[in-house]
Amino acid sequence: MDKILRIRKEFDQVIIYRHVNPDLDAFGSQLGMYWTLKSIYPQKNIVLAGEMNSDLLKYYPSFEMGEIKKGYTLGIVLDTANRERIDGDISVCDQILKIDHHIVVDSYGDINIEDEEASSCSEIVTLLMKRGKAQIPLEAANALYLGIIGDSNRFLYHSTSQKTFEAASYLLDMGIDIEKLYQKLYMRTKQDLEITKFIYNHYQENDHIAWYYLSDENLKALQMSREQGSSYVNVLANFEEYAVWMAVTQNKKDNNYRVSIRSRGIPVNEVAALFHGGGHAYAAGATLQSLDELEELIEKLKEKINGKYI
């Protein structure tokens, strides 16, 4: 493990980072790495970086952030394509190890483990642990599995490969209960039903694109956070008329609008990059400074769709 993760004896502490606006893979890889390293290196100071106020944290056991101390420090940045999206200050680290599965745009680490073909960062972390013959603690195995199914959509996306199932198999060997995990992750409430009803009653369309918009007023009326508002994006998935579907939510805190974009075979990340975003080919995010930009975003997506179907 020392050789694989470059965690040598001279490092007094390890700070573990992930990207802003974290999803299941960001938390899964971060917390999976955190609990595993605390088990392997109990003598080192293992610290979590980034804001920890997401609704997604309800799926994970409680944890301690830790406190950054003086000493020779390794920073491990997970699931983050470019340094601007790192949640936390990496300048306090003496060396940086980047582990990521996004399209490579910024190899900012002193060491970079980048695999664009991996389903998730959690997959990469799990296979690194397997290669190092690490005994992954149960809470870490659960977190990593959530990360894998989050970014692969339960092994449905094209990025799912033999390696994805190899990683999942290794986590099963660590003792995870997938039925319990799935029940916790996909159990729905009456509120979910009301939100889904609202989306179906208010979604909009333009050619092969469907989207819903949730204003701050809508979010409050539906008793949900902005992050939760984006999480329903796949309510509009799997309709043959729509090649691209989106969630647009007002982010009153930062005075902008967040867009989650998903597609069926249409590379949307390039369009997202034009609007302060990015991500995977078929799953990306963007930020609009005003709703006036939404029309331009839709037109750019239509160009991608027409380019594929013409």
C-alpha positions in Angstrom: 0.0 0.0 0.0 2.9 2.4 0.7 4.1 1.9 -2.9 0.7 2.1 -4.5 -0.6 5.2 -2.6 2.9 6.8 -2.1 2.2 7.1 1.6 5.7 6.8 2.9 6.9 7.0 6.5 7.9 10.6 6.2 4.3 11.8 5.8 2.9 12.8 9.2 -0.6 13.4 8.0 -2.9 12.8 5.0 -5.6 15.3 3.9 -8.3 13.8 1.7 -10.1 16.1 -0.7 -12.9 15.8 -3.3 -14.8 18.2 -5.5 -17.3 20.9 -4.6 -21.0 20.0 -4.9 -20.2 16.4 -4.1 -22.2 13.4 -5.4 -22.2 9.8 -4.2 -18.9 9.0 -5.9 -17.1 12.1 -4.5 -18.2 11.2 -0.9 -17.8 7.5 -1.6 -14.2 7.7 -2.7 -13.3 10.3 -0.1 -14.9 8.5 2.9 -13.8 5.1 1.6 -10.2 6.3 1.4 -10.6 8.0 4.8 -11.8 5.0 6.8 -9.3 2.6 5.0 -6.3 4.8 5.7 -7.3 5.3 9.3 -7.3 1.5 9.6 -4.0 0.9 7.8 -2.1 3.9 9.3 -3.5 4.5 12.8 -0.3 6.5 13.7 -0.9 9.1 11.0 -3.2 12.1 11.2 -6.0 11.5 8.6 -8.1 14.6 7.9 -11.1 15.2 5.7 -11.4 18.4 3.7 -14.4 20.2 2.2 -17.8 21.2 3.4 -19.9 18.4 4.9 -23.4 19.7 4.8 -24.9 17.6 2.0 -28.1 15.7 2.3 -26.2 12.7 0.8 -24.3 12.3 4.1 -27.3 10.5 5.6 -26.2 7.4 3.7 -22.9 7.2 5.6 -21.9 6.6 9.2 -20.8 9.5 11.3 -17.2 10.6 11.1 -14.8 13.1 12.5 -13.3 15.7 10.1 -10.0 15.8 12.0 -7.7 18.8 12.5 -4.8 19.8 10.3 -1.6 19.9 12.2 2.0 20.8 11.5 4.0 18.2 9.7 4.9 16.7 6.3 1.6 16.4 4.5 0.3 14.4 1.6 -2.9 15.6 0.0 -5.1 13.0 -1.8 -7.6 14.6 -4.2 -10.3 12.3 -5.4 -12.9 12.6 -8.2 -11.8 16.1 -9.2 -10.9 16.9 -12.8 -9.3 20.3 -12.3 -7.9 22.2 -9.4 -10.5 24.9 -9.5 -13.2 22.4 -8.3 -11.2 21.1 -5.3 -13.2 21.7 -2.1 -10.4 22.8 0.2 -7.0 24.5 0.2 -4.3 22.1 -1.1 -1.5 24.7 -0.6 -1.0 23.3 2.9 0.2 20.0 1.4 3.8 19.1 0.5 2.8 16.7 -2.1 -0.5 16.0 -4.0 -1.8 12.6 -5.3 -4.6 12.9 -7.7 -7.0 10.0 -8.3 -9.7 10.6 -10.9 -11.8 9.1 -13.7 -12.9 12.2 -15.6 -11.6 13.3 -18.9 -8.0 14.6 -18.2 -7.9 18.4 -18.4 -5.5 19.2 -15.5 -3.0 16.8 -14.1 -2.3 19.0 -11.1 -0.9 16.3 -8.8 2.7 15.4 -8.2 1.5 11.9 -8.9 -1.6 11.4 -11.1 -3.7 8.2 -11.2 -6.2 9.0 -14.0 -8.4 6.5 -15.7 -11.0 8.0 -18.1 -12.5 4.6 -18.7 -13.3 3.8 -15.1 -17.0 4.0 -14.1 -16.1 6.0 -11.0 -13.3 7.2 -8.8 -14.6 4.7 -6.2 -13.8 1.9 -8.7 -10.2 3.1 -9.1 -9.8 3.4 -5.3 -11.2 0.0 -4.7 -9.0 -1.7 -7.3 -5.9 0.1 -5.8 -6.9 -1.3 -2.4 -7.3 -4.8 -3.9 -3.9 -4.5 -5.6 -2.4 -3.5 -2.3 -4.2 -6.5 -0.6 -5.8 -4.0 1.8 -8.5 -5.2 4.2 -11.1 -2.5 3.7 -13.2 -1.7 6.8 -16.9 -2.3 6.4 -17.9 1.4 6.5 -15.3 2.1 3.8 -16.5 -0.7 1.7 -20.1 0.5 2.0 -19.0 4.0 1.0 -17.0 2.8 -2.0 -19.9 0.7 -3.2 -22.3 3.6 -3.0 -19.8 5.6 -5.1 -19.7 3.0 -7.8 -23.4 2.5 -8.1 -23.9 6.3 -7.9 -21.7 7.1 -10.9 -22.6 3.9 -12.9 -26.3 4.2 -12.2 -26.4 0.7 -10.7 -24.1 -0.6 -13.5 -26.4 0.7 -16.3 -24.0 3.3 -17.8 -21.7 2.5 -20.7 -18.7 3.1 -18.5 -19.5 -0.1 -16.6 -16.8 -2.7 -17.4 -15.3 -6.0 -16.1 -13.2 -3.9 -13.8 -16.4 -2.3 -12.3 -17.7 -5.7 -11.4 -14.3 -6.8 -10.2 -14.3 -3.8 -7.8 -17.9 -4.6 -6.7 -16.9 -8.2 -6.1 -14.0 -7.2 -3.9 -16.3 -5.0 -1.8 -18.7 -7.9 -1.4 -15.8 -9.9 -0.1 -15.4 -7.2 2.6 -18.9 -8.0 3.9 -21.2 -5.3 2.5 -24.9 -6.0 2.5 -26.1 -4.7 -0.9 -29.8 -5.3 -0.2 -29.6 -3.1 2.9 -27.6 -0.4 1.0 -30.1 -0.4 -1.9 -33.1 -0.2 0.5 -31.5 2.8 2.2 -30.6 4.5 -1.0 -33.8 4.0 -3.0 -36.5 4.0 -0.3 -38.9 6.8 -1.2 -41.3 9.0 0.8 -44.6 10.7 0.1 -42.6 13.9 -0.4 -40.7 12.2 -3.3 -44.1 11.4 -4.9 -45.1 15.0 -4.6 -41.9 16.2 -6.1 -42.1 13.8 -9.0 -45.7 14.9 -9.6 -44.6 18.5 -9.7 -41.9 17.7 -12.2 -44.2 15.7 -14.5 -46.7 18.6 -14.4 -44.2 21.3 -15.1 -41.4 20.0 -17.3 -40.7 21.7 -20.6 -39.4 20.4 -23.9 -37.6 21.7 -27.0 -37.1 19.1 -29.8 -35.2 16.2 -28.2 -34.5 18.0 -24.9 -36.6 17.9 -21.8 -36.0 19.8 -18.5 -37.6 21.1 -15.4 -37.0 24.3 -13.5 -37.2 24.7 -9.7 -37.1 28.3 -8.4 -36.1 29.0 -4.9 -39.8 29.5 -4.2 -40.6 26.0 -5.7 -37.8 24.5 -3.6 -39.2 26.0 -0.4 -42.8 24.9 -1.3 -41.6 21.3 -1.9 -39.5 21.4 1.3 -36.2 20.5 -0.5 -32.7 21.8 -0.8 -31.2 23.0 -4.1 -29.0 19.9 -4.2 -32.1 17.7 -3.8 -33.8 19.6 -6.6 -31.0 18.5 -9.0 -31.1 14.9 -7.8 -34.4 14.3 -9.5 -32.9 14.8 -13.0 -33.4 11.2 -14.0 -37.2 11.5 -13.5 -37.1 12.6 -17.2 -34.8 9.8 -18.3 -35.8 6.8 -20.5 -38.3 8.6 -22.7 -37.5 7.8 -26.3 -38.4 11.3 -27.5 -35.7 13.0 -25.4 -32.0 12.4 -26.0 -31.0 15.0 -23.4 -32.7 15.8 -20.1 -31.9 18.4 -17.5 -32.6 19.8 -14.0 -32.4 23.6 -13.6 -32.4 24.8 -10.1 -32.1 28.3 -8.7 -29.1 28.7 -6.4 -30.0 31.8 -4.4 -27.0 31.5 -2.1 -24.6 32.2 -5.0 -27.1 34.1 -7.2 -26.9 31.7 -10.1 -28.6 28.7 -11.6 -27.3 25.1 -11.5 -27.9 22.7 -14.3 -27.6 19.0 -14.2 -27.4 17.5 -17.7 -27.8 13.9 -18.7 -28.0 12.3 -22.1 -28.4 9.1 -24.1 -25.4 9.0 -26.4 -24.9 12.8 -26.8 -21.6 14.3 -25.5 -22.9 17.0 -23.2 -19.7 17.7 -21.2 -18.3 19.9 -24.0 -21.4 22.1 -23.9 -21.3 22.2 -20.1 -17.7 23.5 -20.3 -19.0 26.5 -22.1 -21.2 27.4 -19.2 -18.7 27.2 -16.2 -19.1 23.4 -15.9 -18.0 20.0 -17.2 -18.1 16.4 -16.2 -18.6 13.1 -18.1 -19.5 12.7 -21.7 -23.1 11.8 -20.9 -23.5 13.3 -17.4 -22.3 16.9 -16.7 -23.1 20.0 -14.8 -23.2 23.7 -15.7 -23.8 27.1 -14.0 -25.8 29.9 -15.5 -25.5 33.4 -14.3 -29.1 34.1 -15.4 -32.0 32.2 -16.9 -31.5 34.2 -20.1 -28.5 31.8 -20.7 -30.7 28.8 -20.7 -31.9 29.3 -24.2 -28.3 29.5 -25.5 -27.4 26.3 -23.5 -30.4 24.5 -25.2 -29.4 25.7 -28.6 -25.8 24.4 -28.1 -27.2 21.0 -27.0 -29.5 20.9 -30.0 -26.4 21.4 -32.2 -24.9 18.3 -30.6 -28.0 16.3 -31.0 -28.4 17.3 -34.7 -24.8 16.5 -35.3 -25.4 13.0 -34.1 -28.6 12.3 -35.9 -28.0 14.0 -39.3 
